[in-house]
């Protein structure tokens, strides 16, 4: 199996952080980040959410609220769980807005609900950060930021310099 086929595999390493320009665009879009439900102390130093849930707290079992940033631990079993939780919390009215980053796995079942929302397909490929701040080069798949909320124009304005936009109708 080559590295490009590992998009849905779990490496066991989940501490990959979002580059600062994506977090900055998220803040420009939403104004602030109330909650990061899949985080850590180190990750939140970069995201600076008002509240964050760690692995021990189990963000999947908690109620989400406000403006949510989500960079969940990617993996075959985890992707569907986190996206289902995100969609459910938004549809329940608990989330006002959300930006989440995933691999652009457009053919995967878990990705299908995201395709109905505004998205920015990031270009070039997103090289995530390691806890020490180093860039992890060699990402084999493209990433996408998906927006849940009513401010489609703000999302487009904030993210247009980071890739190709798709605004759902």
Secondary structure, DSSP 8 states (H G I E B T S, - for coil): --GGGGTT---S----B--HHHHHHHHHHHSS--EESS--HHHHHHH--SEE--TTT-GGGS---EEEEE----SHHHHHHHHHHHHHHHHTT-EEEEEEEEE--TTSGGGGGGGGSEEEEESS----B-TTS-B-----S-EEEEEESS-HHHHHHHHGGGEEEE---
